[in-house]
Amino acid sequence: MKNVRVVVVGAGVIGVSTAVCIAEALPFCSVTLLADKFSPDTTSDGAAGILFAAKFPDIPVERQKRWFKDTFDHLLAIAQSQHSPEAGVMLSSGWQIFKEVPAERKPFWAESVIGFRFMTEEELKRFPDHKFGHAFTTLKCECSSYLPWLENRFRKAGGHVEQRSINSLQELSNSYDIIVNCSGLGSRTLVGDNQVYPVRGQVLKMEAPWLQHFIRDGDGKTYIYPGMHSVTVGGTRQEEDWRLDVDEGDTDSILKRCSRLEPSLGHGKVLSKWVGLRPSRRNPRVEKELVQLPGRRVHVVHNYGHGGWGVTLAWGTALDALGLVRQCLQEMPPQAKL
């Protein structure tokens, strides 16, 4: 008998990962994944999905390291399994290059990726505008394949999926015992969090099958990520910009910048153009609270605000959210679990 009713709001990579973690670890819970948009219509679907991270200012580095490592290990196991092609997860090697030597020469996640090292002077010669670089192997997770694969895993674990839109937690308070908020940018309205804001990203998918290595400029605005079926090139990081239309000025800028790093891109063919709004926040919000709603108090677990690092941190923060759900279960009165 499934006693405790849990709802996860949001079906991007954070929401689906969190729903899978809860459904698989807590079989006595009835878990519903509720969202207005599912793959292929989520922001995650357009993400390049390569595992990198920037440091958040107010979260202990050890916690960020764990989020990264847990996600890396989870995806590495998939990349090395027979599920790799259908899940859209693959190993990817390449370079991150910098015009100036960064203050932190070695990023906090260096030990989690494979074969991390500083680039040699010989390697840097092909990037004459850049003075310093990292070479390593990481993972690429293509959400247009990964999300449906993960959603299938969620259903196998007994999870339910419901597509509808909600505007407030009150709409859920009578139907569920624990609400897990993974609504990304939607948290502005759902829980009134004005600290979450959009960072507009535009990318192109290109046909350039000869490209085998990723190249990322350290400023995060110019990158080339070869994938299973196409190469993702980008990009933009436009804060507080809500435009979802393709900007041809951005398209030209992306092609120009990326061709400077990889001249052969001039022979590539643009297959599609995509725009998404990253749900950014000074720090991701991964915490629980007891919310007073009309008629009852409800346990709410938040997991949102990852910005451009959603794929990179999804499984790690999902495991943290699972731990917070376990804490909520311990705090619930016994009759609530009957």
C-alpha positions as CSV (number, residue, x, y, z in Angstrom):
1,M,0.0,0.0,0.0
2,K,1.5,3.4,-1.0
3,N,0.8,5.7,1.8
4,V,2.5,9.0,1.3
5,R,1.6,11.1,-1.7
6,V,4.5,13.1,-3.2
7,V,4.2,15.4,-6.2
8,V,7.3,16.7,-8.2
9,V,6.5,19.9,-10.1
10,G,8.5,20.5,-13.2
11,A,9.7,18.0,-15.9
12,G,13.0,19.4,-17.0
13,V,16.2,17.5,-16.1
14,I,16.0,18.6,-12.4
15,G,12.4,17.5,-12.0
16,V,12.6,14.2,-13.8
17,S,15.9,13.3,-12.0
18,T,14.4,14.1,-8.7
19,A,11.2,12.2,-9.4
20,V,13.2,9.1,-10.4
21,C,15.4,9.3,-7.2
22,I,12.3,9.5,-5.0
23,A,10.3,6.8,-6.8
24,E,13.2,4.3,-6.8
25,A,14.3,4.9,-3.2
26,L,10.9,5.2,-1.5
27,P,8.6,2.5,-3.0
28,F,6.0,3.2,-0.2
29,C,5.5,6.7,-1.7
30,S,3.1,7.4,-4.5
31,V,5.0,9.8,-6.7
32,T,3.5,12.0,-9.4
33,L,5.5,14.1,-11.9
34,L,3.4,17.1,-12.8
35,A,4.3,19.8,-15.4
36,D,2.8,21.9,-18.1
37,K,5.7,20.9,-20.5
38,F,7.5,17.7,-21.0
39,S,10.3,16.7,-23.4
40,P,10.8,17.8,-26.2
41,D,9.4,21.1,-25.0
42,T,11.5,21.8,-21.9
43,T,14.4,24.2,-21.5
44,S,16.6,21.2,-20.8
45,D,15.9,19.7,-24.2
46,G,18.0,22.4,-25.9
47,A,20.9,22.3,-23.5
48,A,24.2,21.3,-24.8
49,G,24.3,19.0,-21.7
50,I,28.1,18.9,-21.3
51,L,29.4,18.5,-17.7
52,F,31.2,21.6,-16.5
53,A,30.4,23.8,-13.5
54,A,31.0,27.2,-12.2
55,K,31.2,27.9,-8.5
56,F,28.2,29.3,-6.7
57,P,29.2,31.9,-4.1
58,D,27.3,30.9,-1.0
59,I,27.2,27.1,-1.1
60,P,30.0,25.1,0.6
61,V,32.4,23.9,-2.1
62,E,32.3,20.4,-0.7
63,R,28.6,20.2,-1.3
64,Q,29.1,21.5,-4.9
65,K,31.8,18.9,-5.4
66,R,29.4,16.2,-4.3
67,W,26.7,17.4,-6.6
68,F,29.1,17.3,-9.5
69,K,30.6,14.0,-8.7
70,D,27.3,12.3,-8.0
71,T,26.0,13.4,-11.4
72,F,29.2,12.5,-13.2
73,D,29.3,9.0,-11.7
74,H,25.6,8.4,-12.5
75,L,26.0,9.5,-16.1
76,L,29.4,7.8,-16.6
77,A,27.7,4.5,-15.6
78,I,25.1,5.1,-18.3
79,A,27.7,6.1,-20.9
80,Q,29.6,2.8,-20.3
81,S,26.4,0.7,-20.4
82,Q,24.3,-0.7,-23.3
83,H,21.8,2.2,-22.6
84,S,24.2,4.9,-23.9
85,P,22.7,5.5,-27.3
86,E,19.0,5.5,-26.3
87,A,19.8,7.6,-23.1
88,G,21.9,10.1,-25.2
89,V,24.9,10.0,-22.8
90,M,28.4,9.8,-24.2
91,L,32.0,10.6,-23.2
92,S,33.4,13.8,-24.7
93,S,37.1,15.0,-24.8
94,G,38.4,18.4,-25.5
95,W,39.6,21.8,-24.3
96,Q,38.5,24.7,-22.2
97,I,40.6,27.7,-23.1
98,F,41.2,31.1,-21.4
99,K,42.3,34.5,-22.8
100,E,43.9,35.2,-19.3
101,V,45.0,32.7,-16.7
102,P,42.0,32.3,-14.3
103,A,42.4,33.1,-10.6
104,E,41.7,29.4,-9.9
105,R,43.8,27.5,-12.3
106,K,42.3,24.2,-11.3
107,P,38.5,24.1,-11.0
108,F,36.8,22.4,-8.0
109,W,35.5,19.6,-10.2
110,A,38.9,18.7,-11.8
111,E,39.2,15.4,-9.8
112,S,35.8,14.2,-10.9
113,V,36.4,14.3,-14.7
114,I,38.7,12.0,-16.5
115,G,42.4,12.8,-17.2
116,F,42.3,16.5,-16.2
117,R,45.5,18.4,-17.0
118,F,46.7,21.8,-18.1
119,M,47.2,22.3,-21.9
120,T,50.8,22.4,-23.2
121,E,52.2,25.4,-25.1
122,E,52.1,23.3,-28.2
123,E,48.4,22.6,-27.9
124,L,47.7,26.3,-27.2
125,K,49.3,27.3,-30.5
126,R,46.1,26.6,-32.4
127,F,44.3,29.1,-30.2
128,P,46.5,32.2,-30.5
129,D,44.2,34.5,-28.6
130,H,44.3,32.3,-25.5
131,K,47.0,31.9,-23.0
132,F,45.9,29.0,-20.8
133,G,43.7,25.9,-21.0
134,H,42.4,22.7,-19.5
135,A,42.3,19.3,-21.4
136,F,40.1,16.5,-20.1
137,T,37.3,14.1,-20.9
138,T,33.9,14.8,-19.5
139,L,30.3,13.6,-20.4
140,K,27.7,14.9,-22.7
141,C,24.1,14.2,-21.9
142,E,21.6,15.0,-24.7
143,C,18.3,15.7,-22.9
144,S,16.1,15.1,-26.0
145,S,17.0,11.4,-25.6
146,Y,17.8,11.4,-21.8
147,L,14.6,12.9,-20.6
148,P,12.2,10.4,-22.3
149,W,14.6,7.6,-21.2
150,L,14.5,8.8,-17.6
151,E,10.8,9.3,-17.7
152,N,10.4,5.7,-18.8
153,R,12.6,4.7,-15.8
154,F,10.3,6.7,-13.6
155,R,7.2,4.9,-14.8
156,K,8.9,1.6,-14.3
157,A,9.4,2.6,-10.7
158,G,5.7,3.0,-10.4
159,G,5.6,6.8,-10.9
160,H,2.6,8.7,-12.4
161,V,2.8,11.4,-15.0
162,E,0.3,14.3,-15.3
163,Q,0.5,17.2,-17.7
164,R,-1.3,20.3,-16.5
165,S,-0.3,23.8,-15.4
166,I,-0.6,25.1,-11.9
167,N,-0.1,28.6,-10.6
168,S,0.1,28.1,-6.8
169,L,1.0,25.5,-4.2
170,Q,-2.6,25.8,-2.9
171,E,-3.8,23.9,-6.0
172,L,-1.9,20.8,-4.7
173,S,-2.2,21.1,-0.9
174,N,-5.2,18.7,-0.6
175,S,-4.0,16.1,-2.9
176,Y,-0.4,15.6,-1.7
177,D,1.5,15.2,1.5
178,I,4.9,16.5,0.2
179,I,5.4,18.9,-2.7
180,V,8.8,18.9,-4.4
181,N,9.3,22.2,-6.4
182,C,11.5,21.7,-9.4
183,S,9.7,24.4,-11.5
184,G,12.9,26.4,-12.5
185,L,11.9,29.8,-13.7
186,G,8.3,29.0,-12.8
187,S,9.3,29.4,-9.2
188,R,8.9,33.2,-9.7
189,T,5.1,32.7,-9.7
190,L,4.7,29.3,-8.0
191,V,6.5,30.3,-4.8
192,G,7.0,34.0,-5.4
193,D,10.8,33.8,-5.7
194,N,12.1,37.0,-7.4
195,Q,15.7,35.9,-7.0
196,V,15.3,33.5,-9.9
197,Y,15.7,35.2,-13.3
198,P,16.2,34.2,-16.9
199,V,19.5,34.1,-18.7
200,R,18.7,33.8,-22.4
201,G,20.7,31.2,-24.3
202,Q,20.7,30.7,-28.1
203,V,22.4,27.8,-29.7
204,L,22.7,26.2,-33.2
205,K,22.7,22.5,-34.1
206,M,25.1,21.9,-37.0
207,E,26.1,19.1,-39.2
208,A,29.9,18.8,-39.0
209,P,30.6,15.1,-38.4
210,W,34.4,15.6,-38.7
211,L,34.5,17.5,-35.4
212,Q,35.3,15.1,-32.5
213,H,36.5,17.4,-29.7
214,F,34.7,20.0,-27.7
215,I,36.2,23.5,-27.4
216,R,34.9,25.9,-24.8
217,D,36.0,29.5,-24.2
218,G,36.4,30.0,-20.5
219,D,34.0,33.0,-20.5
220,G,31.3,30.5,-21.3
221,K,29.9,32.4,-24.2
222,T,31.6,30.6,-27.1
223,Y,31.6,26.8,-27.4
224,I,31.5,23.9,-29.8
225,Y,30.2,20.6,-28.5
226,P,30.1,17.6,-30.8
227,G,27.3,15.2,-30.0
228,M,25.8,11.9,-31.2
229,H,23.9,13.3,-34.2
230,S,25.0,17.0,-34.5
231,V,27.3,19.6,-33.1
232,T,25.9,22.2,-30.7
233,V,27.5,25.6,-31.2
234,G,26.8,28.7,-29.1
235,G,26.1,30.8,-27.5
236,T,24.6,33.7,-25.5
237,R,24.3,34.6,-21.8
238,Q,21.8,37.5,-21.8
239,E,20.6,38.2,-18.2
240,E,17.0,39.2,-17.6
241,D,16.2,38.7,-21.3
242,W,12.8,37.0,-21.8
243,R,12.9,36.8,-25.7
244,L,12.3,33.3,-27.0
245,D,12.6,34.2,-30.7
246,V,15.8,33.4,-32.6
247,D,17.9,36.5,-33.0
248,E,19.7,36.4,-36.3
249,G,22.3,38.9,-35.0
250,D,23.1,36.3,-32.3
251,T,23.2,33.5,-35.0
252,D,25.8,35.5,-37.0
253,S,27.8,36.3,-33.9
254,I,27.9,32.6,-32.8
255,L,29.0,31.4,-36.2
256,K,31.7,34.1,-36.3
257,R,33.1,33.4,-32.8
258,C,33.0,29.6,-33.2
259,S,34.6,29.7,-36.6
260,R,37.5,31.7,-35.1
261,L,38.1,28.7,-32.8
262,E,37.4,26.0,-35.4
263,P,37.8,27.4,-38.9
264,S,36.4,24.2,-40.5
265,L,32.9,25.1,-39.1
266,G,32.6,27.3,-42.2
267,H,31.8,24.0,-44.1
268,G,29.2,22.9,-41.5
269,K,25.5,23.1,-42.2
270,V,23.1,24.7,-39.7
271,L,20.3,22.2,-39.0
272,S,18.3,24.2,-36.4
273,K,18.4,27.2,-34.1
274,W,17.1,27.2,-30.6
275,V,16.5,29.6,-27.7
276,G,15.9,28.8,-24.1
277,L,15.8,30.7,-20.8
278,R,18.1,29.3,-18.1
279,P,16.5,29.5,-14.6
280,S,19.4,31.4,-12.9
281,R,19.8,32.4,-9.3
282,R,22.8,33.5,-7.2
283,N,22.7,30.0,-5.7
284,P,20.4,27.1,-6.5
285,R,17.8,26.6,-3.9
286,V,17.9,23.0,-2.5
287,E,16.2,23.1,0.9
288,K,12.9,22.2,2.6
289,E,10.3,24.3,4.4
290,L,6.9,23.8,6.1
291,V,4.4,26.0,4.3
292,Q,1.1,27.1,5.8
293,L,-1.6,26.7,3.1
294,P,-5.4,27.1,3.7
295,G,-6.5,24.4,6.0
296,R,-3.2,22.6,6.5
297,R,0.6,22.8,6.7
298,V,2.5,21.1,3.9
299,H,6.1,20.0,3.6
300,V,7.7,21.6,0.5
301,V,11.2,20.6,-0.8
302,H,12.8,23.0,-3.3
303,N,15.3,22.1,-6.0
304,Y,15.6,24.9,-8.6
305,G,17.7,27.8,-9.8
306,H,20.7,25.9,-11.4
307,G,21.1,28.3,-14.3
308,G,23.2,26.8,-17.1
309,W,24.4,24.0,-14.9
310,G,21.2,21.9,-14.6
311,V,22.4,18.9,-16.5
312,T,25.8,19.1,-14.7
313,L,24.2,19.0,-11.2
314,A,20.9,17.3,-11.7
315,W,21.5,13.9,-10.2
316,G,23.6,15.3,-7.3
317,T,20.9,17.8,-6.3
318,A,18.2,15.2,-6.9
319,L,19.9,13.0,-4.3
320,D,20.0,15.9,-1.9
321,A,16.3,16.5,-2.5
322,L,15.6,12.9,-1.8
323,G,17.4,13.3,1.5
324,L,15.2,16.3,2.3
325,V,12.0,14.2,1.4
326,R,13.2,11.5,3.9
327,Q,13.6,14.2,6.6
328,C,10.0,15.4,5.8
329,L,8.7,11.9,6.2
330,Q,10.4,11.6,9.7
331,E,8.8,14.9,10.7
332,M,5.3,13.9,9.6
333,P,2.8,12.7,12.3
334,P,2.3,8.9,12.2
335,Q,-1.4,9.2,11.1
336,A,-0.3,11.2,8.0
337,K,1.6,8.1,6.8
338,L,-1.3,5.7,7.2
